[in-house]
């Protein structure tokens, strides 16, 4: 996976390089102009950038990338006082945010969701891990969080050639599906609480392995139903877990200190779609996204 990391602080760039260079192909930039040159002359799988940059700030960086029709997934880093700016950046196409200071292991967990994988989705059908059910189309997963990229690819495959689904629509849908399916796997099927997740991350445990082992033990499923119309797409995600109380999930804007673990996925989903609704039990979510190109 090829990552462009942009920060004007030498020690933060060095820390990122040291922490991730064995796992990813890391490229560094110290200001917005340097980052823009790299992003327009090379292809990256993920860009991670501070908002406060010399020469060209993070907002201008994103604007210029999007004006060049470059839709690489983009993660922003900001200080507490810049949280409203981070929200504005979401509306311009960023897919995630981190507040300084942050734990590298928490950032690593987010990066793994965007990691390129072998998308041999046919193998999932052959092994019985995924089955096609009915309807517009319905998929049933025996979930493994390490395969989340493949699940997203399977869900979106039938709409890739839809003339109304533009690249920015597909990117938004990927972000939402990553977050909501991850929530269904971690907290629905595996039953991992937010407090348990926090402890695992602080202990630098292999969180993905822990979740997948719990999924194997409980043998529960996730159902995804996709319905298309001329104006957009509706997706329903339902897990066999016990559900949760939506009101108990902290808002990362009202409580920035909780944003690394709690409420993050729901917040990110809301920033990328038009409507979202949970059932009373909390184990089923439906969302709708209008296509960017009008009928």
C-alpha positions as a printed Julia matrix, in Angstrom:
295×3 Matrix{Float64}:
   0.0     0.0     0.0
   1.4     3.38   -1.04
   0.77    6.25    1.41
   1.56    9.97    1.18
   1.96   11.49    4.66
   2.02   15.3     4.9
   3.04   17.24    8.02
   5.28   20.26    8.55
   6.68   18.94   11.85
   9.89   16.96   11.33
   9.41   14.77   14.41
   5.88   13.7    13.38
   7.0    12.77    9.87
   9.95   10.82   11.28
   7.69    9.03   13.76
   5.24    8.07   11.01
   8.07    6.83    8.81
   9.59    4.77   11.62
   6.27    3.26   12.69
   4.92    2.34    9.25
   7.8     1.92    6.78
   8.06   -1.86    7.3
   4.36   -2.35    6.59
   3.61    0.23    3.87
   5.29    2.14    1.05
   5.56    5.51    2.82
   6.22    8.84    1.06
   6.63   12.09    3.01
   5.94   15.77    2.27
   6.55   18.77    4.53
   4.19   21.34    2.95
   1.13   21.57    0.73
   2.93   22.44   -2.49
   5.34   19.52   -2.1
   2.39   17.2    -1.38
   0.43   18.47   -4.39
   3.37   17.83   -6.7
   3.72   14.28   -5.37
  -0.03   13.54   -5.56
  -0.38   14.8    -9.13
   2.69   12.99  -10.49
   2.33    9.69   -8.61
  -0.52    7.36   -7.7
  -1.24    6.78   -3.99
  -3.67    4.46   -2.23
  -4.14    6.85    0.71
  -3.15   10.43    1.61
  -2.85   11.52    5.26
  -2.35   15.25    5.79
  -2.34   17.86    8.51
  -4.69   20.79    7.87
  -2.25   23.46    9.05
   0.48   23.41    6.4
   2.79   26.09    4.99
   2.54   27.31    1.36
  -0.69   25.39    0.73
  -2.93   24.34    3.62
  -4.78   21.06    3.84
  -8.1    22.49    2.63
  -6.47   24.05   -0.45
  -4.62   20.77   -1.03
  -7.88   18.8    -1.14
  -9.56   21.41   -3.34
  -6.76   21.26   -5.89
  -6.71   17.46   -5.9
 -10.46   17.26   -6.48
 -10.25   19.92   -9.22
  -7.76   17.6   -10.94
 -10.28   14.73  -10.58
  -7.96   12.91   -8.18
 -10.15   11.01   -5.71
  -7.53    9.23   -3.61
  -8.94    8.51   -0.1
  -7.87   11.4     2.11
  -7.45   11.48    5.93
  -7.03   14.82    7.71
  -5.19   15.56   10.94
  -6.18   18.56   13.04
  -5.95   20.16   16.47
  -8.95   20.48   18.81
  -9.56   24.12   17.79
  -9.85   23.1    14.13
 -12.65   20.56   14.56
 -15.17   22.63   12.57
 -12.63   22.89    9.76
 -12.33   19.1     9.8
 -16.11   18.84    9.35
 -15.93   21.23    6.38
 -13.15   19.1     4.87
 -15.42   16.04    5.04
 -17.88   17.85    2.82
 -15.07   18.24    0.31
 -14.37   14.52    0.21
 -12.07   13.61    3.11
 -12.78   10.11    4.43
 -11.52   10.31    8.02
  -9.97   12.63   10.6
  -7.69   12.45   13.62
  -7.26   14.93   16.44
  -3.77   15.65   17.72
  -2.36   14.01   19.72
  -3.29   10.55   18.45
  -2.0     7.01   18.9
  -0.15    5.5    15.93
  -1.82    2.14   16.54
  -5.25    3.77   16.24
  -4.16    5.36   12.97
  -2.83    2.0    11.77
  -6.24    0.43   12.39
  -7.82    3.04   10.15
  -5.18    2.63    7.42
  -5.79   -1.11    7.26
  -9.35   -0.45    6.09
  -8.01    1.21    2.96
  -5.26   -1.3     2.31
  -5.22   -2.86   -1.13
  -6.12   -6.51   -0.95
  -6.44   -9.42   -3.33
 -10.04   -8.89   -4.39
 -10.63  -12.44   -5.56
 -14.24  -12.19   -4.48
 -15.24  -15.41   -6.24
 -13.26  -17.32   -3.62
 -15.61  -15.98   -0.92
 -18.55  -17.64   -2.66
 -16.68  -20.93   -3.15
 -15.8   -21.15    0.54
 -19.34  -20.32    1.61
 -18.24  -17.19    3.43
 -20.6   -15.14    1.23
 -23.87  -16.19   -0.39
 -26.17  -14.34   -2.79
 -29.74  -14.47   -1.51
 -32.44  -12.53   -3.37
 -34.05   -9.16   -4.0
 -32.42   -6.32   -5.96
 -29.49   -8.08   -4.49
 -28.84   -9.43   -1.03
 -25.58  -10.8     0.32
 -25.1   -12.88    3.47
 -21.65  -12.8     5.11
 -20.02  -15.05    7.68
 -17.83  -12.11    8.59
 -14.09  -11.74    9.01
 -12.93   -8.17    9.55
  -9.73   -8.83    7.58
 -11.94   -9.34    4.5
 -13.86   -6.08    4.82
 -12.33   -4.67    1.61
 -13.57   -7.7    -0.31
 -17.08   -7.34    1.12
 -17.18   -3.68    0.06
 -15.96   -4.63   -3.43
 -18.67   -7.28   -3.72
 -21.42   -4.9    -2.65
 -20.37   -2.16   -5.06
 -19.42   -4.34   -8.04
 -22.9    -4.31   -9.65
 -23.03   -0.47   -9.71
 -19.52    0.27  -11.0
 -20.85    0.77  -14.53
 -23.9     2.78  -13.47
 -23.62    6.03  -15.48
 -25.09    8.08  -12.62
 -22.63    6.79  -10.0
 -19.65    9.12  -10.26
 -16.26    8.41   -8.72
 -16.96   10.66   -5.73
 -20.22    8.74   -5.13
 -18.35    5.44   -5.09
 -15.72    6.83   -2.72
 -18.41    8.05   -0.3
 -20.15    4.67   -0.45
 -16.88    2.87    0.25
 -16.26    5.01    3.34
 -19.79    4.41    4.65
 -19.68    0.67    3.98
 -16.25    0.31    5.63
 -17.54    2.03    8.75
 -20.97    0.43    9.07
 -19.86   -3.1     8.17
 -16.92   -2.77   10.57
 -19.37   -1.71   13.3
 -21.6    -4.69   12.49
 -18.63   -7.07   12.68
 -16.87   -5.62   15.73
 -19.78   -4.62   17.94
 -22.62   -6.71   16.48
 -21.24  -10.14   15.56
 -18.1   -10.18   17.74
 -19.77   -8.26   20.57
 -16.72   -6.11   21.33
 -17.62   -3.13   23.52
 -16.12    0.32   22.99
 -14.33    0.01   26.33
 -12.88   -3.38   25.36
 -11.69   -1.98   22.03
 -10.01    0.95   23.77
  -8.06   -1.38   26.08
  -6.93   -3.57   23.18
  -5.67   -0.6    21.21
  -3.84    0.83   24.22
  -2.16   -2.55   24.73
  -1.14   -2.67   21.04
  -2.91   -6.01   20.62
  -3.66   -7.4    17.13
  -7.22   -6.08   17.14
  -8.27   -7.58   13.79
  -7.13  -11.05   14.88
  -8.99  -10.68   18.18
 -12.24   -9.71   16.41
 -12.01  -12.52   13.84
 -11.48  -15.12   16.58
 -14.61  -13.91   18.37
 -16.55  -14.04   15.08
 -15.47  -17.66   14.58
 -16.66  -18.55   18.06
 -20.15  -17.07   17.76
 -20.91  -18.05   14.11
 -23.3   -15.15   13.5
 -24.01  -13.54   10.11
 -24.4   -10.13    8.48
 -27.0    -9.46    5.78
 -26.6    -6.66    3.24
 -29.45   -5.68    0.92
 -28.93   -3.19   -1.93
 -31.72   -1.42   -3.79
 -31.18    0.99   -6.69
 -33.42    3.6    -8.28
 -32.89    6.44  -10.74
 -31.98    8.92   -8.03
 -29.62    6.9    -5.84
 -28.96    3.8    -3.78
 -30.36    2.36   -0.53
 -28.39   -0.17    1.49
 -29.53   -2.12    4.54
 -26.97   -3.78    6.85
 -28.23   -6.16    9.55
 -26.23   -8.29   11.96
 -27.35  -11.15   14.24
 -25.91   -9.49   17.33
 -27.65   -8.07   20.38
 -27.72   -4.49   19.07
 -26.87   -1.29   20.93
 -28.39    1.91   22.25
 -27.66    4.6    19.65
 -28.19    7.34   22.24
 -25.29    5.98   24.31
 -22.74    6.46   21.5
 -20.76    9.7    22.07
 -20.7    12.39   19.4
 -17.03   12.95   18.41
 -17.76   16.64   17.79
 -19.24   17.19   21.26
 -16.64   14.89   22.84
 -13.45   15.03   20.69
 -11.48   12.97   23.2
 -13.63    9.94   22.42
 -13.28   10.16   18.67
 -10.58    7.52   18.27
 -12.94    4.74   19.27
 -16.52    5.72   20.07
 -19.12    7.06   17.66
 -16.6     7.59   14.9
 -18.09    5.22   12.31
 -21.62    6.6    12.65
 -20.32   10.17   12.42
 -18.28    9.41    9.29
 -21.26    7.69    7.69
 -23.52   10.67    8.31
 -21.0    12.97    6.64
 -21.07   10.95    3.4
 -24.74   10.04    2.84
 -28.13   11.74    2.78
 -30.16    9.73    5.31
 -29.41    7.03    7.87
 -31.75    5.2    10.25
 -31.24    2.47   12.84
 -33.91    0.1    14.09
 -34.86    0.19   17.77
 -32.67   -2.78   18.65
 -29.63   -1.2    17.02
 -28.63   -4.2    14.89
 -30.01   -2.92   11.57
 -29.16    0.27    9.71
 -30.54    1.64    6.44
 -29.0     4.51    4.52
 -29.7     6.31    1.27
 -27.37    8.28   -0.99
 -28.47   10.41   -3.93
 -26.29   10.24   -7.02
 -24.22   13.37   -7.6
 -25.43   13.47  -11.22
 -29.14   14.43  -11.24
 -31.73   12.59  -13.32
